[in-house]
């Protein structure tokens, strides 16, 4: 919930930095002003698709793609490296 609250605040700040009204961003994101308000509050009941639409309306959608990028997944990479085989044997035919 804390991460969504932070995301919501960041979205609100990005909207304000661009001097865009809630109505404008909501229209560009194909959602209502009330739903945009919920996004900016970090409401966990709002679908990720709406968050993505709002980020797209603000020109920030590319940031969403890097969230689960394997190069940013230090834990996943550590686990994958720990499971690497000691030796690789040539497959017999």
FENPEKA-V278809 format. One record per backbone hydrogen bond with DSSP energy under -1.0 kcal/mol. CO is the residue of the C=O (numbers start at 1). NH is the residue of the N-H. If there is no record, write none. Layout:
CO:NH / CO:NH
This chain:
1:5 / 2:6 / 3:7 / 4:8 / 5:9 / 6:10 / 7:11 / 8:12 / 9:13 / 10:14 / 11:15 / 12:16 / 13:17 / 14:18 / 15:20 / 16:19 / 21:25 / 22:26 / 23:27 / 24:28 / 25:29 / 26:31 / 27:30 / 32:36 / 33:37 / 34:38 / 35:39 / 36:40 / 37:41 / 38:43 / 39:42 / 43:46 / 47:51 / 48:52 / 49:53 / 50:54 / 51:55 / 52:56 / 53:57 / 54:58 / 55:60 / 56:59 / 60:63 / 61:64 / 64:67 / 69:72 / 72:74 / 73:77 / 74:78 / 75:79 / 76:80 / 77:81 / 78:82 / 79:83 / 81:84
